[in-house]
């Protein structure tokens, strides 16, 4: 037997070695060695194999023969696949689990063609059902399956469920499991980050500091944890200035990440040289590694940080590098993670059209994959873009989506943006009452446009009649400006709506001529020209200080009021009284007019419903009924409005009137929608019949 220093052996191998109990030594090594292999502790296994090397190979059991082979010749996937089939024939479930765990770790470490993990995931799923498996191997298989769910299917929900179960098994085990705990923390941390659960991620990173396995220092896994710390730092509310980049928490963790993942340290640290903060090398070599998956994550992280600091050209180069490296990994996460900072950098560089195409496509993908953090950030970016274009309705749509995904919370900081991004977007979308005062009073505004219930244009108190409009497109341009929010309406939007069939140059010429005609109609022969319509940087805007547009004034006031948690019935009632009829009810124009009319009507109905509920709670049924009955005159009612009207009549003690509303609702619902009254209406009808 070969002699080795006794102190290097683990307990109980020292005793077996001293007393020559090689049968017990080999039996223990079969049990422990396969676990060390699963943990990646090959040098430890090789050390304990040394005393047995003098034994004839023919006498070695399969596990020890396998350990000798991999410690001497390395861990190739082909060699491990042969061993898996051998252990499968032997029905050695523990050894099969160890091989599966190690193969999937090796594929992950390579970061190349990760879809090869799917076949091994199938093996792991079948083997994890075996009741004879020790908890250690069951937990390892669960973590491997979570890794496949995340990297191959971008399924954060399943990945979190599997890692949570695996963590519980590992925590209850009394065996040294640090390496498995570390791997579990990395997979769980990536899923938490992608779901936007930053508080949970922070707690996980704090817990992971206690994981310390000196016998198996898995640097790549620690590199991923460093990267997660950096990504978590990107969500901090404290944004360092560019000159402080080298001292920021992200810079420190990125340097650790470069070292642990095997990046060229000197080149990696060049990313954070304070002396030249704008000279980030965007080439692949700057943060290159043999692991394309780790490489794309690091490139994407640096891209997001560059975006946050305003270094958008460098950030865009890193985003492109992340996508290029990510393609090699065959993981859908590559495009998912790198697309957001790429779009943000494009926005910063003024290439908003390209950014919008990326974001609109990816928001759907992110949401479908439950990548809530990315989807929420992307939705807010689109809300900001559409608001800048003056398309307030689209901006509100994406803001509401971001709110649904939890991206509008006060403590949420979108990746790649400063801490004040969400608050500023909210302020622009939902102005306060003081900010709404920039609208002139209806009687005093030099230019007044009536669109609710009718169309009329007043200039300095004088109405302009149809005969003063020389061309139909002139009036249509004013309507298009109103429909698009009136502020920073992009020329492209107007061209698409007014001249969809015209060529680019011809359409632009038409818009320029029609804008001039619209100004002349308003100014007339007056020497004092109103600067009520301005053109800046490819956008047209109505100047609020000189204009009063009833539809926009109503929409702004109502949205601001509905955004508040509490308001008085009187204030909300005053705003709803501004709605004197549907938007341009007599205009049978293009679909974008009908679309705006429908959206404005829906907002009005929403406001009436909220007012009615507030009034009924405050025992002001008369006020609620007054506004509910107005709906019948100015718009088509909804089932909710019918129900509130019946409730108001019942509250006032008029059950017969409530039944009349029910009959009207039944007729209208059948005629307009082909449906019958729902359970709420039916219950109110039964209540009214009982009272009569």
N, C-alpha and C positions, 0 to 999 in steps of 0.2 A: 504494500500500500504506500502511496506517496505521502510524504510528510509535509505538513504545512503548519504555520504558526497557529497554536491552539486558540489564542485570543481572538482570532478572526472568525472563528466558527460561532454560530448561534447556539443558544441553549435549546434542546438537550444534546446537540451534536458533539459538544466537547466531551461529555461523559461517554457517549458511545465510542468516540474516537480513542479516548484514553483506555477503555477496557476492551477494545477490539470487538465490540458488538456490532459487526458490520451488517448483520441481518436487520437489527433494529434501526441502524443508520440508514440503510437503503429503504426500509419501509417508511420511515419518517420523511425521507427526501422525496419519495414518490408523492406524498401528500402535500408537503410544503413547496416542493420545487415547481409543481404545476401552477400553484398560486403565485409564486414569485414571477413565473413566466407571464401570467396574465397581468401582473402589475408592471411588467417591463423591467424587472430587476434581474436581468440576465447575468450581469457580472456577479451578483450575489449567488445565483444558482450555479454558475461556473466554478466559483470558489468551493462550494460544498461538494461539487462533483469530483474535484481533484483527488481525494483519497480513494475513489472507486475506479479510477482510470486503469489500474493494473488488472482489474477483473476482466475475464474474456468477454468480448462483446455478445457472444451467443447467450450468456447468462443474464444479460441486462433485460429487465422488464420493459414493456413498451413506453411507459412514461419516461423512465430514465434514459432510454435510447433516444427518445425524441428530444429531451433536454440536452443531451450530449451533442446531437446533430445541430440544433439551433444555436447553441453556444459556440460551437466550433465553426459553423458555416454561415451563420446569419439567418435572419427571418425574412425570407422571400415569401410573397403571397402564394406562389405555386407550391413551395415546400410545405407551407402551413396547410394548404388545401389537401395535399396528400395525407398529411397527418390527421386532418379532420375526418377523412373517410376511413382511415385506420381505426381511430377511436370510436367512430360510429359503428363499425363492425364489432368492436369490442364492447359496445354499449357503455363506454366510459363517459358518462354525462358531464362530469366535472371537467375532464380534459377537453371535451367538445366545447363546453362553454368558454374555457380559457382560450382556446384557439379562435373561436368566433370573436371574442372580445379583443384579442390581440390583432387579428386581421383588420377589423373595422377601425381600430386605432391607427394601424399602419396606413390604411387608405386615407384616413382623415389627415394624418401627418403629412402625407405626400401632397394632399390638396389637389390632386390631379385625377380627373375622371371619377368623381365621387359617386356617380351612379352605379359603380361596381358594388357599392355597399348594399344595394337593394337585395341581391341574391343572398347575402349573408344575413340580412335582416329577416328574410324568410326563415332561415335556419334558426335564428335567435327566437323568433316568435313561437316556433314549434317546440324548441327545447325548453323554453321558460315554463311550459306547462308541466314539466316533469316534477313530481312531488319529491323525488329523491335528491334534488339539487340542494346543496348547501346555500344558505341565505346570501353568502358572498357572491356566488356565481349568478344567482337570480338577480341580485341588484345590478351586477355588471351588465347582464343581458338587457335589463330594462333601460339602463343608461345608453347602451348601444342603439336600442330601438328608438329612443328619444332623439339621438343624434341623426338617425336616418329620417325621422319625421321632420326634423328641422332643416337639414341640409338638402334633402332630396325633394321633399314635398312642401317646404316652407310652412309647415303646420305647427304653429307655436302652441296651440291649445293642447294637442296630443303630446308634444314634447314636454310641456310643463307637467301634465298629468303623469307621464312616465317617470320623469326625474323626481317628482314629489314622492311617488311610490318607492322608487329606488333609494332615495335619501332616508326614508323611514326604515327600510330594511337595513341599510348600512349603520344607521344610528343605533339600532338595537343589537348590533353584532359586537362581540368582544374581541374580534380579530383585528389586527392592524390593517386599516382600510384607507389610509390617507390618500393614496393615489387614486382610488375609486371615488373618494369624496371630492377630490380636486377636479376630476373629470366631470362628475355630476354637477359641481358648482359652475363650471364653464358652460356646459350645455344649458343649464337652467338660467344662468345669467344672460346668455345670448337671447333666449326666448323672452325673458322679462324685458330686456331692453327693446326688442322689436315690438313688443306689445305696449310699450310706453309705461310700464309699471316701475317707474324710477325709484320710488320709495322702497319697494321690495328689493330692487336691485342693489340699492345702497346698503340695506340690511344684510343681504347675501355677501356683498364684498367685505363688509365688516367681519362677518362670521368666518370668511375664507382666510383671514389673516391668521387664524389659530391653526390652520392646517399646515403642518411642518413635518415633512418626512425626510430626515437626513440621509436615510439609506437609499432613497429613490427620489432624487431631485429632478422632477420632470419639468425641464425648462420650457419647452413649448407650451405646456398647459399653463404654467405661470405667466408666460408671455400673453396668452389669451386673457388671463385675469387682469394683467396690466392694461391691455387694450380696453377691456370693459371698464376699468377705473377711469381711463381717459375719456371714453364715450360718456360715462356718467358725469365726468367733469364738464363736458360740453353742455350739459343741461343745467349747470350751475347758473345762478342768477348774477354772479359776478363775472363780467366780461373783461379780461385783461386788455390793456392797450397793446398795439403791435410792438412797441418797444419793450414791453414786459413779457413777450411771448416765451422767451427762454426760461423765465422764472415761474411760468404758470403751472398749475397742477397737471394739465394735459401734456405739456412738454416733458415734465419729469417722468410721467408714466409711459410716454411714447419712447423715451430713451431706454427705459427698463424693458419695454416691449421689444425694441430692436435687439437688445442684447440677448434676451431670453429666447426669442424666436430665431436667432441666428442671422439677423440682418447685419450687413457690414456696419459696425458701430460708428466708425468715423464718418461714413457717408450718411448714416441715419441721423447722427447728431448735427450734421450740416443743415438739416431741415430747420433747426431751431437756433441758428447763429444770430445773436442779437445785433452783431455789427452790420449785418445786411439782411434785415427782416423781409425784404422783397425779393430775395434771390433764391427762393426754394427751387431746388433742382427737380423738375417734374418727370425726369426720365425714370424708366423702370429700375435702372441700376441704383438709384438713390435709396430705394427701399426694397431691393429685390431679394428673393429667397427662392429656395427650391420648392416652397409650398405656395402654389398660386392662390389657394383659398385664403391663407393668412395674409398673403401679399395684397389681395384685393381689399380685405378688411382694413388694412393699415392705410392704403392709398385713399380709400373712401373716408376714413376718419380724418386724415390730413386735409382732404378736400373740404369737408364740412367746417373744419377749423379755419381754413383760409377764407371760406365764405363769410364766416362770422367776423373775421378781422378785416374784411374788405379787400383781400388779396385774391380777387376773383379769377384773374388769368391763370395764376398758379393752381388755384382750386379746380378750375376746369380741366387743366392738364392732368391733375391727379385723379379726377373722376373718370376721365377717358382711360387712364392707365388701369384704374380699378376694374372697369368694364372689360378691358382687353385681357387682363389676367384672370378675371372671373370666368371668362368663357372656357378657359382650360379646365376649370374645376367642375364644370357641368352642374353647378348648383344654381337654382333659381334665385338664391339669396344675393348673388352677385349683382344682377340687374336691379333687384329690389332695393338693396342698400345703397348702391352707387348712384341711382337715378335721381334721388332727392338732392344731394349736394351738387350734382351736375346742373339740375334745373335752377337751383338757387344761384349758382355762379352765372348762368346764362342771364337770369333776371338782372343781376347786378351789372352785367355788361351791356344791358339794353337789348338783349336778344330775346324779347318776351314771347314772340311767336313760337320759337323753337321750344322754349320752356313750357309754354302752355300745352303744346302737343304731348310732351313727355308727361306732364303732371296729370292731364285728363285721362290718359291711358293708364298710368300707373296707380292713380288713386283707386280705380276700380279693382286692379289686381291686388293692391295692398289690403283693401277692405275685405275682398273675398278670401284672402289668406289669413285674415285676422292679425295682420301686421299693423296694429292700431296706431302705434307711434308714428310710423311712416305715413299712413293714410291721413292721420290728423294733421301732421305738418304740411303734407301736400295740399290738403283741402284749404288750409289757411293761406298758403301761397296763392292758390287760385282765387280765393276771396279777395286778396290784396290786389292781384292783377286785374280782376274784373272791376273792382271799385275804381282803380286808376283809369280804366277805359270808360267809366261812367255807366257801366252795366250793373246797376245796383241790385237788381233782382238775382242775377247770377252770383254776385258777390255774397248776398244773403244766403243763397242756397248752399254755397260751399262753407260759409261760416257755420250754418246750422249743422252741416255734416261734421265739421271739426268739433262742434259742441257735442254732438252725439258720440264722438270718439274720445271725448275728454280732453281735447287739445285747447280749450278756451279757459281752463281753470287758471286762477290767478298765479299759482305757483308753477305753471307749465312753461317751459322755455323751449321753443322749437329748436331742433338741432340745426346749427348753421346760422341762427339768428340771435339777436341780442335779447336781453331780458324784457325790454319794453315793447317787443314786436306785437305781442297779443293785445296788450293794453291800448296801443296806438291804433291797431286795426279795429278794436271794439269801439274806440272813441269816434273813429271816422264813420263806422257803420251805424252807430247809435248815438247821435249827437245829443247833448243835454239840452234842456229847455233854453238856457242862455245862448247856446250856439245856434239854436233855431231862430233866434231873433234877427239873424241877418236877413231873413225873409221880410220884405216890406209888408206893412198892413195892406189889405186888399184895396182900400180906397186910395191909398197914398202912393202905391207903386207906379212909376212912370209907364211900365208895361205890365198889363194884366191879361192872362190867358185863362179863359174858362173852358174846361173840358168835361166836367162832370155834369151829366144831364143834357148838355148842349155844347156847341163850340162857338166861342166868341173871342175876339182879340180887341183889347182896348189900349190905345196909345194916348197917354196924358188925358185920360178920361173920355176920349172919343172912340167910338166903336168903328172898326174897319169892316165893311161889308164885303160880300163875295165878289162884287164887281171890281174891287180894288186888287184882287189876286189875279195877275195876268196869266199865270201858269199853274196847273194843278200840282206840279212837283214842288212848287214853292211852299204851299200850305203843308204838303206831305213831309217836307224837310223839317218844319217846325214840329209836326206830330212825332216824327222819328226822334228828334232831339229829346222830346218829353218822355217818350216811351223808354229811351235808353238812360234815363236819369237826369239828363240836362247838364251834367258836369263831366268834362273830359270824355266826351263821346268820340271814339276813334273814327277816323275817316273810313277805315276799312269796313266798320259796322254799317255806316251810312251807305256806302257804295253797295254792299251786299243787299241791303234792304230796299234801296230806291232804284238801283240800276243793276239788277242781278245778271242781266244778259249782256250788258255792254262790256267792251274791251277795257283793259286797265286804264290806258291814257284817255280814252273817250269818257269813261265814267268819272275820272278825276276832273276832267274839264267840265263835265255836267255839274258836279258838286260845287266847283268853284263859282260857276255862273249862277247857280241856284242860290248859293249863299249870298252872293252880291244882290240878287233880286229881293231876297228876304229882308236884307238890311234896308234896302231902298223903300220897301213897302212900309216898314216901321218908321223910318226917318221921314218919309214923305218929302215935303218941300221945306222942312224946318232946317234952319241953319245950325241949330244945336243938335248935334248927332249924339244919340245914346250909345254908349259902349256896352250894349246889353248882350252882344254875341261876340266872343273872342275866339281866335284860332291860334293855338300854341302847340308846337311839337307834334303835329299830326292829329290834334284833337280839337273838337269844337265844344265850347262851354257857354251856358247861359249864366250871366252874372246875377247871383241871387239878390244882391243889394239893389238892383234896378228892376227885378222881375218878380211877379207873383204868378205862379202856375198852380192852380188849385189842386190838381191831382198830386203833384209832387209835394206840395205843402202838407196835404192831408196824409200822404204816405209817410213822410218823414216824422210828422208829429205822432201818428198812430204807432209806428214802430218804436219810437223813443219811449212812448208811454207804456207799450206792452212789454218792453224790455225791463221795466222796473218791477220789482217784486210786489210793491204795494202802491196803490194810487186811489184817489177818491172817485166816487161815482160821478161827481159834478165835473171834474176835469176831463174824464174819459168821455162823458156825454157831450161836452162842448166840441171835442175833436170829431166825434162821430156825426155831429150835426153838419160838419163841413161837407160830408158826402151827400150831395144833392141829387145824385143819380149816377148811373153807370158811366164809365169813361167813353166819350164819343159814341153814344148809343145809336146814333143814326148813320154812323160810318160803317159801310160794308167793304172796308178796305182789305189790305193784305193781312195774312195770318198774324203778323207780329202785333198789330193793333188789337186783334181779338185776344191774343195771348195776354197782353198787358191789361186789357179790360177784365179778363177772367181773374188774373192774379190780384188786381186791386179790389175786385168784388169779394174775393175770398178773404182778403185781409180785413175788409169792412165787416164781413160776417163774423170773422174771428173776434173782432173788437166788440160787436154787438153781443155775441155770446158771453164774452168775459164781463161786459157791463151788466148783462141780465143776471148772471150768477152772483155778481157782487151786490146788486140791488136786492135780489131775493134774500141773500144772507142778511142784508141790512134792513129787511122788512120795508123795502121801497118797491113793492110790486108794481105800482102805477107807473113809475119811471121806467122800469124794465119793460112793461107792456107797451109803453109809448114807442120805444125804439124797436121792439120786436115787430110791431105792426107796420113800422116804416119800411121794414125789409120787403114786405109784400108789394109796396108801391115802387121801390127803386131797384129791386133785384129779385132774382129767383132764390127762394129759400132752400135751406138744407133740412135734413131730418133733425139735426140738433136744434135748429131754430124753432121748428114745429114743436119739439118737446119742451123747450123753454117757454114758449107761448102758452102751451097747455098748463104748464106748471104755474105760470103767473095767474092765469084765470082761476085755477083751483085755489091758489093762495088768496085771491080776492073774493072767493066764494061764488064763482060763476061756472059751475060744472057743465051746464048746457053749452056755453060758449067754448069750453074746452073740447067738448065732443064735436062741435062744428069744425074746429081746427083739425081734429083727428080725421074727420071725413075729407076735408080739403087736402090734408097730407096724403091720405090713401089715394086720392084721385091723382094728385100731382106726381107722387112717386111712381105710380103705375104708368102714367102718361110719359113722364120724362125719362125714367130709368128702368121701367119694366120690373120694379121690385115692390114688395109689400112692406108695410110698416114693421120696424124692428121691435124687439122685446121692450125697449124703453117706452116707445109710443103706445104699444099695446097695454102695458101696465098702467100708464096714465089714463088710457081710455077706460079700463076696468075701474080704476079709482073714481073717475068722473061719473060712470054709470051707477056706481054704488052710492054716490052722493045725491044723484037725481031721484 
